[in-house]
Amino acid sequence: MTRKPTTTSTDKAADSAKTKAKAAPKAAEKAPATTTPAEIVGQVGATVGHALDRALDPLASALKRAGLRRAQKSAGETPAQAAPVVAPPPVAPGKPGLAVSPLVVPFPVIPPIAGVEIATGRAGFYKHERPDLLLMRFAEGTSGAGVFTRHGVGSAPVDWCKRQLAATGGADVRALVVNAGCANSFTGKPGADAVRRVATAVGKRFDCRQRDVMMASTGVIGVILDDSKITSNLREVETRLTADGWAQAASAIMTTDTFPKGAYATATIDGHEVKIAGIAKGSGMIAPDMATMLAFVATDAAIAPAALQTLVSLYTRTTFNCVTVDGDRSTNDTLLLFATGQSSAPKISRAGDKRLADFREKLEGVLLDLAMQLVRDGEGATKFVKITVNGAESPLSARKIARTIAESPLVKTAFAGEDANWGRIVMAVGRADEPVNREKISVKFGELYAARDGLVSAEYDEAAMSAYMKNQELEVTVEVGVGKGSSSVWTCDLTKQYVAINGDYRS
């Protein structure tokens, strides 16, 4: 699992269902983002993240507010999916015996995306029978863009993707190789050499340069990737390439996930319909600035690499950077966005082009949907919680306060125990070290006030509060009374099952 990209985030929500979570292994994904002026050409969002958080430029501001407003209005704080859904196919999770999360959402029906072929296979990174290898082939001329972990250790596949996207500017990405079961993080030169050998082998099979091959890994940290397990299976896996394999792809990259995660939407560009599809994995080691996750999104729209990078950087801020399960940052977090250009829509060169208005909204919806599913599949989770902070000095300050609340073990265990312990929330607000006015602090669970204007609420009703806390989905709103900044973060509760899963991760 992994966490922390070089971009940003803020608001939305998702769905629910039933069952329970049990035990399984953990994963890692992502490398430190150390960007230089040269890299900015290929990774516009890599260094822009923090700056945008502090002072939203006009484009970011307008796009974010408009997109979120429309998405929330139409989705009612649920993931925006423009397709019917079906139950996820039976899959073997990263570790046998895990119960499916009670917050599970069904996998959507995702049609083929022109210019994308998908195949999965078993490389043998797990002892038990399960798919653990994903191969994607893209049409010539496909644009690519990415956002990555800011973790100080990082991983070989993250280093590889960042370097190649910087070198090519994201032009003509031809393939993606993903393995589960080995993070290839903290593996030095041997790990980097393993990534290079896989990229070289794929390049030879697909008649492209090795730098046109993107890589991603998830699994145990500190284990060098046995690249022979991938290269020896390439020929056989390649024979299974198909345009219709999104559900299988989502299953192949799972680690401690209990259900495959996917999202799909259609958008209109200048009167032409385009498709957007994505998959993600992640369950633990998830926290803002990317969460512990891998996510791969593809569209048949024709969008220039620089514009694509701007979009993925911008909307990571409001989606993947606004979720947390346990506050731990992963070494392997990777979000890659591919645009094949195979639809009939005209090519767009600027992220702010008004013809992209609908596409921008739908792209953000797909990313938010995937991000919400990570929280719903949080290790041991039984509660899906949205925490909103209003009245802060700035959106950045509001997000820091919301994140501090969302990551507090005392707050999260109170959610697990269905206890509306607003005192712990007030504690977390003060611990964030952000400006607040104590006399104006209010805390609300759903529509029920626990505290108002610095005091216990006069209308506080313990019975009503206890009844509300039994819901699977909760909303907590905090007013801090110093400004107009607002932000939301999504999280889950912290249960005994989280301890069981992580105490037994490698065994």
N, C-alpha and C positions, 0 to 999 in steps of 0.2 A: 504494500500500500504506500501512498505517498502524499506529499503536500507542499505546496507553495510555489506559485507561478510568478511571473513578472508582469502581472496586470492587476485588475481590481474587481469590485462587486458591490451589489446592494439588495434587490427585492424580488419576491413571489412565493408560490406554494404548490401543493400537490394533492394526491389521492389516498385511499386506504383499503384494507381487506383484513383477512385473519389467518392466524396460525401462530407458531412460536419459534424463537430463535435458540440455537444450541451452541455447538462448539466447532471451531475450525482454525486453519492456519492463517497466517498474516502475510501481507505483501508489502512491497516497496516499489516506488516508482519515481524518479526524478532527480535532476541535478541542479546545482546552484546556478542562478542566472547572473553571470558577470558580463554585462553588456558594455560595448565600446562604441564610439561613433560609427565605426565601420559596420558593426552588427545592426545598427538602427535601420539601415537600408532594408535588411531582410527581416528584421523583427521589430517593427515599429513599436509594438506594445511592450517589449521587454523592459525598457527603461522608463516608459511613460507612466507606468502604473501608479507609483506613489505621487508623482507630480499631478496627475489627473485627479487623484483623491483629494488633494489639497485645494486645487483650483480648477474646477471643471471648465474646459474650454467651451465656447458656444456650441460647437458641433456635438460634443459629448453630452452636454447638458440637455440640449434639445432632443437628441435621439433617445437618451435614457428616459427622460420624463415622459415623452410621447409614447415610447414603446411600452414602458411599464404600465402606464395608465390604460392603454388600449388592451394590453394583455390581461391585466387584472380584471378589467371590466368584463371582457368576454369570457375569461376562464373562471372568474370568481375565486381567485387565489388557488386554482388547480392547474396542473400542467396542460399546456395547449397542445392537443394532438388532433390532427386533421384526418384521422383514419380510424376505422373500426378496430376493436381490440380482440385478441384471442388469448386464451390461457397460455402462459409460457410453456415451451416444450419441456419434456422431462430431461433434466440434465444432472450430471454428477457434479456437485459443487467441489471447490478446492479441497475440502476435507469431508469425507463421508460422515453421514449421521447428523448433519445440521438440519434443524427444523426451519422451515421457511418463515421469514419475518411476518409477524401479524400485521405489519403495515404494507405488505406486498401490493404492488399494482401490476396489472396484466401487461404482457409485452404487446406492443401495437403491431398491426399488420403493416409491414414496410414493403412497398413494391420495389422493383429494381430501380436503381439510379443509373441513368445512361452514362457510360464511361467508367463504371465501377464493377469489378469482378471480385468475388469473395470465395475463399476456400479455407477449411479448417482441417486439422489433423492432430495426431498424437505423436509428440516428439519424445515423450517419456520423462518429463521433468517431475512427474508425480508417480508414486509407487502403484497407485490404483488406476484402473482404466478410466480415462476421461480425456476429452480434447484439451490440448494445452498450447496449440499453435494456430495462429491466424495469419493468413496471407491475403493481401488485397493488391489488385493490379488496376492501375488507372490509365485512362486514354492519354495519348500523346498531347502535350500542351496543358495538362492539368496544373492549376495553380495550387500552391500549398502555403499554409501559415500555421504558426503554433505559439502556444504559451506554455511555460515550463516552471517547474518548482524553483524556489529560491533557496532551497536547502543548501547548507554549507558543504555537505559531503557530495550530494548529487549521485549520478550514476552514469555509466558508460553510454547507454542508449540516449539519455538526455543530452549529454555532451555532443554526441554524434549529430543528433537532429539540429541542435542549435548551430553547430558549425556549418553543416551543409545548407541550411536555410539562409544563413548569412552569406555563404559563398555564392549561392545561385539566385538569391533574391526571391526564392520561392517559386521560380519558374520551372515548369516541366518536371513535376514530381511524378514518378511512375509506379512506385510500389510502397507498401507498408508491411512490415513483419513484426508480429507481436507474440511474445511467449509468456506463459504464466508458469509459476513454480520456481523461478529464479530471477531475482531483481538485477543481478549483475551490477550491484552498487558496492562501493568500497572495495573494488577489485583491481585498481591500478592499471598498468599497461596491459597485463594479460586480458583483463576484461574489455579494454578498448580494442585490442587486437581481435578478440572474438567477434565483436560487433562489426569490425571492418571486414572480416572474412565472410560473415553472413551477407553483408551488403554486396560484396564482390560476387558471391555465388548467385544471388538473386539478379544482379545486374547482367550477368552472363546469360541467365535463362530468359530474361525479359528484353535482352538487347538494349540495355540502357547503362548509363554511368552509375558507379556505386554511390555517388553523391545524390542520385535521384531516388535513392531508397531510404525511406524513413524507418526507424527502429523504435521499439518500446518493449519494456520488460516489467514484470511484477512478480513478487515472491519474496523469498528469504534474502535479507541483506548479507553481504560478505561472502557469497558463493559465486565463483567465476562461472560465467555461462559456458556450458559445453556446446560449442557451436556445431559440432559434428551431429548432434541430435537434430538440429534444424536442417543443415545442408544435406544430410543423408536422406531426408524425407521430402526435400523440395520437389523432386521429379513427380513423386506420387501425389503430393498435395496439389501440385499444379494441374494435374489431370482433372481435379474436381472443381476447378474455378467455375463459378456460376454467377449470374447477375442477381440471383435470388437466394441470399444466404445470411441475411442480417441477424436472424434469431440464433443461428448456429454460431455466428461470430461473437455475439454477446455472451454466449455460454462458454466459449473457448477461453475467454480472458478472465473468467471469474476466479477468485481466490477464496476468501472467507465470505464472499457474497452468497446470499441464499436464493436470489432470483436474478435472472438476466435483465438488463436495463436497456431500454431503447426508446426513441422518440422520433416522431415523423410529422412533417407539415408540408403544405404546398403554399407557394407564394406567387405573386404576379409581378413581373418586371416588364414595363412598357407593353402591357397587354398580353404577354406570353407567360404561360404557367411554368414554374420551375419547382423542383422537389428538393426537400432538405431532410436528410435522415442521419441519425446518430446513435451510437451505442456508448456505454460507459461501464466501468467496474470500479468498485470501491465500497468498503464497509467499515474499516477501521483506519487509524492513523489519518484521520480526516479533520482538517481545520482550515480556516480562512487562508487566503492566498493560495488557493488551488484545491485544498482538500486532498485526501489520499486517493488519488484516482488516475485512471486512464480514460480518455474520451476521444472518440474519433467520429467526426461529422463530415458528411459529403453532400454536395449539391451538384446538380447538372447545370447550374447557372454559369455564365461566363464572367468572371470577376478577376481583375488584374491582381497579382500577388500583393502589391503594396496596399491596395484597398481591402483585400481579404485580411491582411494582418491587422489593419486598423480595426476592422469589425470584430475579429476574435479577441483582440486586446480589450476593446471597449466593453464588450458584453461578458467577458470573464469577470469583470468587476462586479456586475450586477447579478451574477449567477453562482458560478463555482467558488468565487471568493467570498460568498455570503453563507456558506454552510460549514458546520463543524460537528463532528461526532465526539472526538476526545481531545481536541486541541493539539494533537501531535502532527508535526509537519513531516511529510514523506520525502524520500530521496528521489522518487521516480515520477512525480506528477507530470502528466503530459496531456495537453489538449491540442489535437491537430485538426485543421479544417481544410478540406480539399474542394476545389471547384473545377469540374471536368470540362465545362463549356460545351456540353453536348446537347443542350436544349436549343430551342429556336430563339431564345431571348438574345438581345444585343449585348455585346461585351461592355461591361461597366468598369471605368478606370478610377473613379473617385468614390470613396466610402460615403460622402455626403450627397451624392447624386440623388435628386428627388425621385428618380425612377426606382431607386432601391428602397423606398419607404416601407413598402409592404414586406419586402424581403428582410429588412432589418428587424422588423417586429417579429416575424416568424422565426428567424434565426435565434433571437433572444429567447423566444418561447421554447424552442427545442433545447437550448442550453440549460434553461431554468428547469425544465422538466427532468432532464438527466441529473442535474444537481440535487433536486428534491428527492429523487429516487435513491441517491447515495445516503441521504439522511434516513430515509424510510428503511434502508437495509443496514443501518448502523448496528454494529455488533451488539447483540443482546437487547436491542431497542424494543420498547413497547409503547412509547409515546412519541409523537411527532409534534414538535413545538416551534412556533414562530415567536420570536422576540423582537419587538419594535421599540425603539427609543425615539422620543420626540422632544423638541425644545432644547436641543443641544447647541453648542456654539457653532458647529459645522457638521456637514454629513460625515466627515471623517471622524470627528469626535463622537458622534452618535454611533457609528459603527464600532468604534473601540469599546464603548460602554456596553453595547448589545453583545459584542463578542465576549467580553469579560463575564457577563451574566451567563451566556450560553455555555461557557467552558468551565464554570465553577462546579467542582465535584459536589459541593453541598447543595447547590441549586438543582443539579441534575439528579442527585439521589432523592431529593424531595419530590421531584416529578415522578420518579419511579415509585415512591411510596404514596403517591396521590395526595401529597400534603402541600397546601397552598401557603408555603412558608415564605411570606413576603419579606420577612426580616432578612433572610439570606439574600434576597434580590437586592434589597437596600444596601447590604454589606458589599455585594459585588459592584454596585453602582459607584460607591465611594472608593473601592479598590482600583477602579479603572484609571484613577489619577487624571481625570478630565474635569473641566469646570462644571459645577452643578450648583443649584440653589436649594439648600436643604429644606427651606421653608416652603418650597413649591413642588417638591418631589411627590409624585403620585404613582401608585402601582395598581394595575388593573388586570384581572384574570378574566378573559372573555369580556363580558360587559359588567362584571362585578368588581367594584372598587374594594381593595384591601386597605389601601392607604391613600389619603388625599391631602395635598397641601402640607406635607411634612408631619402628618399625624395619622393614627389609625382612623380609617373611614368611619363616620358616624353611622353609615348604613351597612357596615360589615355584617355579613350573615354567614356564620360558620357552616350551617347545614347546606345552604345554597352553594357555598364555595366547595365543600367536600363533594357534592354531587357533580359539580362542573369538572373537578379534577379526575373523575372517573372516565372522562372522554379519552379516546385514543389520540385525538388531535386537539392541541391546546394553543391558545394565544395569550401572550403576556405583553402588556403595553406599559411603558414607563415614561413619565414626563419628568424632565429634569430642570425646566424653567429658566434657562439662560439665553435661549436664542431660537432659531427656526430650523436648525439642522435635524434631519430625520434619517433613520436607516433601520433596516431589518436584517436579522440573521436567523437562519433555521438550524435547529439542533434536535437532539433526541435525549431520552433519559439515560441514566447510568445504572445498570442493573448487575446482579450477581453473575448473570450469564456473560457479561463483558469480561469479567475476571476469569471465568471458566475458559472462554475461548482463547484469551491471550495468555493465560497460564499454561495452556496446552498447545501453543502455536506450532512448535517445531517437533513435537513428539507424535 
